[in-house]
């Protein structure tokens, strides 16, 4: 720690014969100093130099945690590490691990965990609908658990230390005991589920894709970059450029289909998901919905499948909005990073935990960099031919 703008003074000045007395002249005699240092011209400081000592954050009681256990039992699952040297040895999706190692956690991490533990989880947390869950319509769905795991992992990975110090993802996404949220948003909104919810609402306020279903049919497509492009390693900037080219190419395909009259409209949403934390692999892909003449033979899709672009499709033609309407909001949602962490953590042995958590922190940083100049938020989307809402 450097104190380059502070002068530390004692109540006594010791003069040495070897020191020229003239060096004391600019400062005058000790009696000339004002008792108020701010009035003295030799006292120069900035507010940034002032060291603020924060009050310690007390660990939430187990009684308080039991209320959270009843609302969100999923974040109390898994074998706790217990007594780790630092947070890298913990299961970052297990609240009990944090509590057992409270004194080893940083001050900001303690503050964020306290917000999570004391939040009013029994009230509406609309941001929970901003976290992707592909099994929502096939298995029992606990939206609070998805949101809690998402926020807990971002807290444990210390998102604020990855070059984005103004992120307030935790406090802006959960209801506090007083019924309010922090109104601030993170500057990287794609990791903020409430940002996704806001975009869903704004989209449907402006556009009415359901109107297309009166005279058209629809189909869901997926453009995938392929396994050979998933490994990132230390080539983050190179891969970010490639991902941008991949996404742009997918958009050009849809524009060409519209220009040739193969489709009437389209919606495309680009995503970079973490395929494996351990292997440092990511999956760039684009989700697509196309609307077309119900009598089309869809031969243009077969021609694309023979090209270098990897395309798959759900072999189902949607003919009414009730069948398709739930899929559009899915295309805005935040990636399932916590699910990848949970899946791979379950297969670790004790001596692999620390390195895995280091890799997870790096994976989050890479994900930010891969999307930094590619996606304005986590998912960039574009469309053509969609009717405006009335």
C-alpha positions in Angstrom: 0.0 0.0 0.0 1.4 3.4 -1.0 0.8 6.6 0.9 2.2 8.9 -1.7 0.1 11.9 -0.7 0.2 11.7 3.1 2.7 13.2 5.4 3.0 11.4 8.7 4.3 13.7 11.5 5.3 13.1 15.0 5.2 15.5 18.0 8.9 15.9 17.9 11.4 16.9 15.2 14.9 15.5 15.5 17.6 17.5 13.8 20.8 15.9 12.7 24.0 17.8 12.2 24.4 16.2 8.9 21.2 17.6 7.6 21.0 21.2 6.2 18.7 23.2 8.4 17.4 24.9 5.3 15.3 22.0 4.4 13.0 22.9 7.2 12.5 26.4 6.2 9.6 25.9 3.7 7.6 24.3 6.4 8.4 26.9 9.1 8.6 26.0 12.8 6.4 23.4 14.2 4.4 26.0 16.1 3.4 27.6 12.8 1.4 24.5 11.8 -2.4 24.9 12.0 -4.2 22.4 14.2 -6.5 21.9 11.2 -4.4 20.1 8.6 -6.8 21.0 5.8 -5.9 24.7 6.3 -2.2 23.9 5.8 -0.8 24.4 2.3 1.5 21.4 2.6 -1.4 19.0 3.3 -2.6 17.8 -0.1 -5.0 14.9 -0.5 -7.8 13.6 -2.6 -10.9 12.0 -1.4 -9.8 8.8 -3.1 -6.9 8.7 -0.8 -9.0 8.4 2.3 -9.2 4.8 3.6 -12.7 3.9 4.7 -12.9 1.1 7.2 -16.1 -0.8 6.6 -18.0 -2.4 9.4 -17.7 -6.2 9.6 -20.5 -8.2 8.1 -21.9 -10.7 10.6 -22.7 -14.1 9.4 -26.5 -14.7 9.1 -27.8 -17.0 11.7 -28.7 -20.6 11.0 -32.3 -19.7 11.9 -32.4 -17.1 9.1 -30.9 -19.6 6.7 -33.5 -22.2 7.5 -36.2 -19.8 6.1 -34.2 -19.7 2.9 -33.9 -23.5 3.0 -37.7 -23.8 2.9 -38.0 -21.5 -0.1 -35.0 -22.6 -2.1 -33.8 -26.0 -1.0 -31.7 -26.5 -4.1 -28.9 -24.3 -2.9 -28.4 -26.4 0.2 -27.6 -29.6 -1.8 -24.3 -31.1 -2.4 -21.4 -32.2 -0.2 -19.9 -29.1 1.6 -16.2 -28.7 1.5 -15.9 -27.4 5.0 -12.9 -25.3 6.4 -11.3 -24.3 3.1 -8.4 -21.9 3.0 -10.4 -19.6 0.7 -13.5 -19.5 -1.4 -11.8 -21.4 -4.2 -12.1 -24.6 -2.2 -15.9 -24.3 -1.8 -18.9 -25.6 -3.6 -20.0 -22.3 -4.9 -23.6 -23.4 -5.2 -23.9 -24.5 -1.6 -24.8 -21.9 1.0 -23.6 -24.0 3.9 -20.1 -23.9 2.5 -20.0 -20.1 2.5 -21.4 -20.0 6.1 -18.9 -22.5 7.4 -16.0 -20.5 6.0 -17.4 -17.0 6.6 -14.2 -15.5 8.0 -12.3 -16.5 4.8 -14.7 -14.6 2.5 -14.1 -11.1 1.2 -16.3 -8.2 2.5 -18.2 -7.7 -0.8 -18.9 -11.4 -1.0 -20.3 -11.4 2.6 -22.5 -8.5 1.7 -23.9 -10.2 -1.4 -24.5 -13.5 0.4 -26.3 -11.7 3.1 -28.6 -10.1 0.5 -29.3 -13.6 -1.0 -30.0 -15.2 2.4 -32.2 -12.5 3.8 -34.1 -11.7 0.5 -37.9 -12.1 0.5 -37.9 -15.2 -1.7 -41.5 -15.9 -1.0 -42.6 -12.8 -2.9 -42.5 -12.4 -6.6 -39.0 -12.4 -8.1 -39.9 -11.7 -11.8 -36.2 -11.9 -12.8 -36.4 -15.7 -12.2 -38.1 -15.9 -15.6 -35.0 -14.5 -17.2 -32.9 -17.5 -16.4 -33.1 -20.2 -19.1 -34.5 -23.6 -18.1 -35.3 -25.9 -21.1 -37.0 -28.4 -18.8 -39.5 -25.8 -17.6 -42.4 -27.3 -19.4 -41.6 -31.0 -18.9 -40.6 -31.2 -15.2 -41.6 -29.4 -12.0 -40.1 -25.9 -12.2 -38.8 -23.9 -9.3 -38.0 -20.4 -10.7 -36.6 -19.2 -7.4 -34.0 -22.0 -7.4 -32.8 -21.1 -10.9 -32.4 -17.5 -10.0 -30.8 -18.2 -6.6 -28.2 -20.5 -8.2 -27.4 -18.0 -10.9 -26.8 -15.2 -8.4 -25.0 -17.4 -5.9 -22.5 -18.5 -8.6 -21.9 -15.0 -9.8 -21.2 -14.0 -6.2 -18.8 -16.9 -5.6 -16.9 -16.2 -8.8 -16.6 -12.6 -7.7 -18.0 -11.1 -10.9 -17.1 -7.6 -9.6 -13.4 -8.4 -9.8 -13.4 -9.3 -13.5 -13.0 -5.8 -14.7 -16.6 -4.8 -14.1 -16.6 -3.2 -10.7 -20.1 -1.6 -11.0 -22.0 -4.9 -11.4 -24.9 -5.2 -8.9 -26.5 -8.3 -10.3 -27.4 -9.7 -6.9 -29.0 -6.7 -5.3 -30.9 -5.7 -8.4 -32.5 -9.1 -8.9 -33.9 -10.0 -5.5 -36.6 -8.5 -3.3 -35.2 -7.3 0.0 -37.1 -7.7 3.2 -38.5 -4.2 2.8 -40.0 -5.2 -0.5 -37.7 -3.2 -2.7 -34.9 -4.0 -5.1 -31.7 -2.1 -5.8 -32.6 0.0 -8.9 -29.1 -0.2 -10.3 -28.3 -2.5 -13.1 -25.0 -4.2 -14.2 -23.2 -2.7 -17.1 -23.0 -6.2 -18.6 -26.8 -6.7 -18.8 -26.7 -10.1 -20.4 -25.9 -11.7 -17.0 -28.7 -9.8 -15.4 -32.0 -11.9 -15.6 -34.0 -8.7 -15.0 -32.4 -7.3 -18.1 -33.7 -10.2 -20.0 -37.2 -9.8 -18.6 -37.2 -6.1 -19.6 -36.2 -6.9 -23.1 -38.9 -9.5 -23.5 -41.5 -7.0 -22.3 -40.2 -4.3 -24.6 -40.1 -6.6 -27.6 -43.8 -7.6 -27.2 -44.7 -4.0 -26.7 -43.3 -3.2 -30.1 -43.8 -6.3 -32.2 -46.7 -8.7 -32.7 -45.2 -11.9 -34.2 -48.4 -13.8 -33.4 -50.2 -11.9 -36.2 -48.0 -13.8 -38.7 -49.7 -17.1 -37.8 -52.9 -16.1 -39.6 -51.5 -16.8 -43.0 -48.1 -18.5 -42.3 -46.6 -21.5 -40.7 -43.5 -21.4 -38.5 -40.5 -23.6 -37.8 -37.6 -23.5 -35.3 -34.0 -23.9 -36.5 -30.6 -24.0 -34.9 -27.3 -22.9 -36.4 -24.3 -24.4 -34.6 -20.7 -23.6 -35.2 -19.6 -27.2 -34.6 -17.3 -28.9 -32.1 -14.1 -27.8 -33.8 -14.7 -24.2 -32.8 -15.6 -24.7 -29.2 -12.2 -24.8 -27.6 -11.1 -21.3 -26.6 -8.1 -21.7 -24.3 -5.9 -18.6 -24.5 -7.4 -17.6 -27.9 -10.2 -15.5 -26.5 -9.8 -12.5 -28.9 -9.4 -14.7 -31.9 -12.4 -16.8 -31.1 -14.5 -13.6 -30.4 -13.8 -12.4 -33.9 -14.7 -15.8 -35.4 -18.0 -15.9 -33.4 -18.9 -12.5 -34.7 -18.3 -13.7 -38.3 -20.4 -16.8 -37.6 -23.3 -14.8 -36.2 -23.2 -12.4 -39.1 -23.2 -15.3 -41.6 -26.3 -16.7 -40.1 -28.1 -13.4 -40.4 -27.1 -13.1 -44.1 -28.6 -16.5 -44.8 -32.0 -15.4 -43.4 -31.8 -12.1 -45.3 -31.1 -14.0 -48.5 -34.1 -16.4 -47.9 -36.4 -13.4 -47.4 -35.1 -11.7 -50.5 -35.7 -14.8 -52.6 -39.2 -15.2 -51.1 -38.5 -18.5 -49.3 -39.6 -17.1 -46.0 -42.0 -14.2 -44.9 -40.2 -13.3 -41.7 -37.6 -14.4 -39.2 -36.3 -13.9 -35.7 -32.7 -14.9 -34.8 -31.1 -14.9 -31.3 -27.3 -15.5 -30.9 -25.9 -17.2 -27.8 -22.5 -18.2 -26.4 -22.9 -20.8 -23.8 -20.3 -22.5 -21.6 -20.1 -26.0 -22.9 -17.5 -27.2 -20.4 -15.7 -25.3 -17.5 -13.0 -28.0 -17.2 -12.2 -28.1 -20.9 -12.6 -24.3 -21.6 -15.0 -25.0 -24.3 -17.9 -22.7 -25.4 -20.7 -23.2 -27.8 -21.7 -20.4 -30.2 -25.0 -21.0 -31.8 -28.1 -19.1 -33.1 -31.7 -19.9 -32.4 -34.0 -19.1 -35.3 -37.7 -18.9 -35.9 -38.9 -18.6 -39.6 -42.3 -17.9 -40.9 -43.2 -19.2 -44.4 -46.0 -20.1 -46.8 -47.8 -23.2 -45.4 -47.6 -24.7 -48.9 -43.8 -24.4 -49.2 -41.9 -27.5 -49.9 -39.0 -26.2 -47.7 -36.5 -27.3 -50.2 -34.3 -24.3 -49.4 -33.6 -25.9 -46.0 -32.4 -29.1 -47.6 -30.0 -27.1 -49.7 -28.6 -25.4 -46.7 -28.0 -28.7 -44.9 -25.7 -29.7 -47.7 -23.5 -26.6 -47.2 -20.8 -25.9 -44.7 -23.3 -24.3 -42.3 -24.4 -26.8 -39.6 -28.1 -26.5 -39.2 -30.6 -28.6 -37.4 -34.3 -28.2 -37.1 -37.2 -29.4 -35.1 -39.3 -31.5 -37.4 -42.5 -29.7 -36.5 -44.4 -27.1 -38.3 -46.2 -24.6 -36.0 -49.6 -23.4 -37.3 -50.9 -21.3 -34.4 -49.4 -18.9 -31.9 -50.4 -20.8 -28.8 -47.9 -23.5 -29.8 -45.1 -21.2 -30.6 -45.6 -18.2 -28.2 -43.7 -19.7 -25.3 -40.6 -20.2 -27.3 -39.9 -16.5 -28.2 -39.2 -15.4 -24.6 -36.8 -18.3 -24.3 -34.6 -16.7 -26.9 -34.0 -13.7 -24.6 -33.0 -15.5 -21.5 -29.7 -15.7 -19.7 -27.4 -18.7 -20.2 -27.4 -21.7 -17.8 -23.9 -21.2 -16.5 -24.9 -22.6 -13.0 -26.2 -25.8 -14.5 -22.8 -26.4 -16.2 -21.0 -25.8 -13.0 -23.4 -28.0 -11.0 -23.0 -30.9 -13.5 -19.2 -30.9 -13.6 -18.7 -30.2 -9.9 -20.6 -33.4 -9.1 -17.8 -35.5 -10.8 -14.9 -33.8 -9.0 -12.7 -35.4 -6.3 -11.5 -33.2 -3.4 -8.1 -32.2 -4.8 -9.7 -30.9 -8.1 -12.1 -28.4 -6.5 -9.7 -25.5 -6.2 -8.5 -25.7 -9.8 -12.1 -26.2 -11.0 -13.2 -23.0 -9.3 -10.3 -21.1 -10.8 -11.3 -22.4 -14.2 -14.9 -21.4 -13.6 -13.8 -17.8 -12.7 -11.7 -17.7 -15.9 -14.6 -19.2 -17.9 -16.8 -16.3 -16.8 -14.2 -13.8 -17.7 -13.8 -15.4 -21.1 -17.5 -15.4 -21.6 -17.5 -11.7 -21.0 -14.7 -11.1 -23.4 -16.2 -13.4 -26.1 -19.4 -11.3 -26.0 -17.9 -8.0 -25.3 -17.9 -6.6 -28.8 -20.2 -9.2 -30.2 -23.3 -9.1 -28.2 -24.8 -5.9 -26.8 -26.2 -8.0 -24.1 -25.8 -11.7 -23.5 -28.1 -12.5 -26.5 -28.1 -10.3 -29.5 -31.1 -10.7 -31.6 -32.4 -9.3 -34.9 -35.4 -10.0 -37.1 -37.0 -9.2 -40.4 -40.6 -8.9 -41.5 -42.2 -8.9 -38.0 -45.4 -6.8 -37.8 -45.6 -4.0 -35.3 -47.9 -4.2 -32.3 -50.9 -2.0 -32.7 
